[in-house]
Amino acid sequence: MYKLIKAAFPDYLFRLIKSYLTERTFFVSCNGTTSATLPITAGVPQSSVLGSLLFNFYSADLPTSPSTNLATFADDKALFSSHRNHRYAHLQAQRHLDLLQQWLTKWRIKINTDKTAVVYFTRRRPRDLRQLSFFNEPLTIQTTARYLGIDLDRRFTFASHLQSAAKRATQRTMALYPMLKSPALSIELKLRIYAMMIRPILTYAAPAWQHAAPTNLKKLQIVQNLAARIISGHSKDTRIIQIHEDLNLELLSDFIARTTRSFWHRISITQHAPLHVIGTLLP
């Protein structure tokens, strides 16, 4: 509420949001037993439409630094510090972490340091790496970090991420095997099941890793080959290219290239689009 007032929100919006956030309660029910009802004194409603928006507004004044970059997505934060000398990168990152620590303490947000990791991204062999500290706790130095569902490895090969994606997609394919093999379903419906439930696992965040090594990308195509062979019902002797042609199914590399071009085109249009402001008179 304080931040809404400082931002000079209109009174009617302030009162609306205040009524939405205050006087909320909760209880726990387990095996037919219900706990007492208790008040919710902090936070925003989880999984709500406004939850992420209100949290972003609350954390919009996170301290920044000219020497580092801070990427935020709801409550996931990533701090980037870059320099040819890793000691300078370490110093820049530590200074920014100290600023963040002051802000988090002031606004009463707790960070789970056990889930906070440090990765030195470099093609060189890192030596004499120093630990960063946060709230007087040393942060673990790792070779990979998971951010927004992507495994980022030290050399940005994305090998770990693509291997994990291939494994999860294979498990999903085998779980759906009875449906993909069923003669009761049409080929078109089976392909739709694949496109909705398997391929998104293989292609998640493709614009970030589309230029990974062919040996790593091949792992994803192998999963699509498996699904395509199950859907088509062809024998193991049938060439994969023939199966794709019969199903009118793109090779995964072609699909990734096409959708990635579309993604960057939309980004480009958004960045260069003119701003239209529409005013509405409110009573």
Wavefront OBJ file of the C-alpha trace (Angstrom):
o trace
v 0.000 0.000 0.000
v 2.875 2.327 0.822
v 4.421 1.837 -2.617
v 1.095 2.447 -4.339
v 0.777 5.750 -2.484
v 4.365 6.741 -3.330
v 3.652 5.991 -6.992
v 0.648 8.358 -6.870
v -1.887 5.708 -7.820
v -5.409 7.085 -8.335
v -7.480 6.804 -5.191
v -10.077 4.498 -6.741
v -7.374 2.032 -7.869
v -5.664 2.217 -4.487
v -8.886 1.363 -2.656
v -9.656 -1.436 -5.108
v -6.256 -3.110 -4.679
v -6.336 -2.583 -0.920
v -9.677 -4.367 -0.662
v -8.276 -7.170 -2.825
v -5.210 -7.738 -0.640
v -6.430 -7.117 2.903
v -8.543 -9.185 5.302
v -7.618 -12.472 3.630
v -7.606 -15.678 5.665
v -6.589 -19.311 5.225
v -7.073 -22.710 6.793
v -5.663 -26.183 6.270
v -7.766 -29.304 5.808
v -6.274 -32.785 6.068
v -8.036 -36.168 6.384
v -11.309 -34.509 7.281
v -9.790 -32.314 9.995
v -9.774 -28.547 9.511
v -7.472 -26.127 11.258
v -8.435 -22.799 12.740
v -8.775 -19.876 10.342
v -5.797 -17.527 10.449
v -5.153 -14.155 8.799
v -2.778 -13.712 5.845
v -0.635 -10.739 6.798
v 1.776 -10.602 3.841
v 2.230 -11.628 0.229
v -0.078 -11.784 -2.769
v -2.634 -14.499 -3.641
v -0.790 -17.406 -5.229
v -1.642 -18.396 -8.830
v -3.821 -15.301 -9.173
v -3.999 -13.102 -12.258
v -2.776 -10.036 -10.357
v -0.250 -11.876 -8.177
v 2.766 -11.605 -10.510
v 1.861 -8.071 -11.567
v 1.620 -6.841 -7.981
v 4.857 -8.594 -7.021
v 6.633 -7.022 -10.009
v 5.367 -3.626 -8.911
v 6.531 -4.265 -5.338
v 10.022 -5.221 -6.520
v 10.309 -2.656 -9.322
v 12.716 -0.525 -7.305
v 15.307 -3.271 -6.870
v 18.723 -1.606 -6.773
v 20.659 -1.718 -10.027
v 24.329 -1.201 -10.829
v 26.043 0.212 -13.935
v 28.577 -2.636 -13.749
v 26.085 -5.535 -13.673
v 22.792 -6.655 -15.195
v 19.777 -7.881 -13.262
v 17.223 -10.108 -15.002
v 13.903 -10.612 -13.257
v 10.915 -12.832 -13.937
v 8.448 -12.676 -11.040
v 10.375 -14.023 -8.047
v 13.224 -15.528 -10.130
v 16.235 -13.238 -10.210
v 19.507 -13.571 -12.103
v 22.490 -11.287 -11.576
v 25.111 -11.053 -14.348
v 28.571 -9.600 -13.968
v 30.982 -9.590 -16.916
v 34.700 -8.789 -17.142
v 37.823 -10.216 -18.777
v 39.276 -10.657 -15.298
v 37.083 -12.886 -13.168
v 38.271 -11.121 -9.999
v 36.706 -7.865 -11.227
v 33.535 -9.708 -12.200
v 33.457 -11.180 -8.703
v 33.937 -7.761 -7.086
v 31.181 -6.187 -9.190
v 28.768 -8.996 -8.392
v 29.527 -8.864 -4.666
v 28.891 -5.121 -4.517
v 25.531 -5.571 -6.221
v 24.641 -8.458 -3.912
v 25.360 -6.206 -0.931
v 22.943 -3.610 -2.322
v 20.310 -6.282 -2.889
v 20.781 -7.560 0.653
v 20.017 -4.100 2.064
v 16.895 -3.783 -0.105
v 15.636 -7.275 0.749
v 16.104 -6.621 4.449
v 14.286 -3.300 4.251
v 11.311 -4.715 2.350
v 11.225 -8.001 4.280
v 11.752 -10.455 1.444
v 13.565 -13.658 2.323
v 15.899 -15.293 -0.191
v 16.525 -19.036 -0.136
v 20.333 -19.079 -0.314
v 20.269 -22.885 -0.658
v 18.682 -22.419 -4.095
v 21.060 -19.623 -5.061
v 23.984 -20.725 -7.212
v 27.043 -19.102 -8.758
v 28.354 -20.078 -12.187
v 31.477 -18.674 -13.858
v 30.660 -18.698 -17.578
v 33.908 -18.930 -19.485
v 35.656 -21.024 -22.123
v 38.882 -20.788 -20.183
v 39.804 -23.099 -17.352
v 38.772 -21.108 -14.271
v 41.384 -20.821 -11.549
v 41.408 -19.304 -8.082
v 37.642 -18.816 -8.061
v 36.352 -16.823 -5.120
v 33.053 -17.447 -3.398
v 30.345 -14.837 -3.314
v 28.481 -14.356 -0.049
v 24.878 -13.416 0.549
v 23.441 -12.736 4.004
v 26.742 -13.913 5.503
v 26.432 -17.291 3.774
v 28.849 -18.478 1.051
v 27.119 -19.257 -2.236
v 27.905 -22.581 -3.882
v 29.925 -22.447 -7.096
v 28.409 -24.820 -9.652
v 29.160 -25.832 -13.230
v 25.495 -25.471 -14.246
v 22.515 -23.455 -13.053
v 18.828 -23.851 -13.805
v 17.026 -20.616 -14.656
v 13.454 -20.424 -15.970
v 13.563 -24.096 -16.911
v 16.862 -23.915 -18.818
v 20.068 -25.604 -17.695
v 22.879 -23.112 -18.265
v 26.286 -24.781 -18.316
v 29.639 -23.058 -17.852
v 30.546 -23.101 -21.561
v 27.029 -22.480 -22.898
v 26.938 -25.740 -24.835
v 23.425 -26.500 -23.484
v 24.418 -30.170 -23.552
v 22.943 -30.813 -20.108
v 19.693 -29.039 -20.962
v 19.197 -30.853 -24.268
v 20.004 -34.226 -22.740
v 17.490 -33.613 -19.959
v 14.846 -32.464 -22.461
v 15.386 -35.574 -24.599
v 15.030 -37.817 -21.551
v 11.812 -36.162 -20.369
v 10.326 -36.203 -23.883
v 11.184 -39.906 -24.258
v 9.429 -40.665 -20.970
v 6.383 -38.697 -22.137
v 6.403 -40.553 -25.464
v 6.411 -43.947 -23.777
v 3.656 -42.840 -21.387
v 1.547 -41.914 -24.423
v 2.526 -45.031 -26.368
v -0.944 -46.671 -26.108
v -2.557 -43.575 -27.629
v 0.072 -43.046 -30.315
v -0.165 -46.713 -31.322
v -3.953 -47.054 -31.070
v -5.698 -47.879 -34.385
v -8.797 -46.136 -33.024
v -7.153 -42.723 -33.414
v -6.452 -41.070 -36.745
v -2.941 -40.121 -37.832
v -3.926 -36.445 -37.662
v -5.051 -36.771 -34.045
v -1.877 -38.642 -33.087
v 0.256 -35.917 -34.666
v -1.715 -33.322 -32.743
v -1.042 -35.196 -29.511
v 2.654 -35.230 -30.354
v 2.653 -31.516 -31.216
v 0.865 -30.577 -27.986
v 2.412 -32.917 -25.424
v 5.848 -34.026 -26.615
v 7.348 -31.500 -29.007
v 7.037 -28.545 -26.558
v 9.383 -30.411 -24.204
v 11.927 -30.762 -27.005
v 11.710 -27.184 -28.244
v 11.272 -25.188 -25.024
v 13.410 -22.011 -25.171
v 14.773 -22.998 -28.590
v 15.763 -19.404 -29.524
v 18.351 -19.574 -26.729
v 20.031 -22.819 -27.765
v 19.256 -23.271 -31.482
v 22.965 -22.966 -32.364
v 24.061 -25.759 -30.041
v 26.367 -28.425 -31.454
v 24.691 -30.804 -33.954
v 25.615 -33.766 -31.759
v 23.519 -32.302 -28.941
v 20.612 -31.313 -31.210
v 20.571 -34.807 -32.682
v 19.404 -36.177 -29.316
v 16.146 -34.268 -29.749
v 15.597 -35.509 -33.302
v 16.023 -39.097 -32.108
v 13.029 -38.623 -29.793
v 10.907 -37.241 -32.622
v 12.001 -40.171 -34.789
v 10.749 -42.555 -32.102
v 7.386 -40.812 -31.860
v 7.031 -40.618 -35.644
v 7.752 -44.331 -36.070
v 5.172 -45.234 -33.401
v 2.535 -42.952 -34.975
v 3.117 -44.164 -38.521
v 3.359 -47.831 -37.643
v 6.292 -48.288 -40.020
v 8.840 -50.996 -39.401
v 12.393 -50.368 -38.246
v 13.589 -50.857 -41.820
v 11.764 -47.755 -43.067
v 13.983 -44.708 -43.442
v 13.266 -41.811 -41.086
v 13.062 -39.312 -43.965
v 10.398 -41.463 -45.611
v 8.383 -41.607 -42.372
v 8.513 -37.824 -42.033
v 7.396 -37.384 -45.627
v 4.503 -39.809 -45.171
v 3.373 -37.977 -42.025
v 4.030 -34.542 -43.551
v 6.076 -33.861 -40.428
v 8.943 -31.342 -40.368
v 12.356 -32.390 -39.191
v 12.873 -30.917 -35.754
v 15.744 -28.728 -36.987
v 13.477 -27.198 -39.655
v 10.689 -26.642 -37.115
v 13.088 -24.970 -34.660
v 14.577 -22.744 -37.372
v 11.126 -21.659 -38.592
v 9.631 -20.940 -35.167
v 12.808 -19.198 -33.997
v 12.766 -16.872 -37.020
v 9.141 -16.090 -36.233
v 10.026 -15.416 -32.583
v 12.787 -12.935 -33.376
v 10.611 -11.295 -36.030
v 7.880 -10.687 -33.437
v 10.471 -9.295 -31.033
v 11.765 -6.952 -33.727
v 8.268 -5.713 -34.546
v 7.501 -5.133 -30.867
v 10.682 -3.110 -30.343
v 9.998 -0.859 -33.338
v 6.232 -0.598 -33.008
v 4.826 2.918 -32.493
v 3.280 3.674 -29.121
v -0.451 4.401 -29.214
v -1.949 6.021 -26.134
v -5.723 5.856 -25.751
v -7.268 8.064 -23.072
v -10.507 7.154 -21.332
v -12.496 9.541 -19.190
v -13.457 8.013 -15.853
v -16.194 9.353 -13.594
l 1 2 3 4 5 6 7 8 9 10 11 12 13 14 15 16 17 18 19 20 21 22 23 24 25 26 27 28 29 30 31 32 33 34 35 36 37 38 39 40 41 42 43 44 45 46 47 48 49 50 51 52 53 54 55 56 57 58 59 60 61 62 63 64 65 66 67 68 69 70 71 72 73 74 75 76 77 78 79 80 81 82 83 84 85 86 87 88 89 90 91 92 93 94 95 96 97 98 99 100 101 102 103 104 105 106 107 108 109 110 111 112 113 114 115 116 117 118 119 120 121 122 123 124 125 126 127 128 129 130 131 132 133 134 135 136 137 138 139 140 141 142 143 144 145 146 147 148 149 150 151 152 153 154 155 156 157 158 159 160 161 162 163 164 165 166 167 168 169 170 171 172 173 174 175 176 177 178 179 180 181 182 183 184 185 186 187 188 189 190 191 192 193 194 195 196 197 198 199 200 201 202 203 204 205 206 207 208 209 210 211 212 213 214 215 216 217 218 219 220 221 222 223 224 225 226 227 228 229 230 231 232 233 234 235 236 237 238 239 240 241 242 243 244 245 246 247 248 249 250 251 252 253 254 255 256 257 258 259 260 261 262 263 264 265 266 267 268 269 270 271 272 273 274 275 276 277 278 279 280 281 282 283
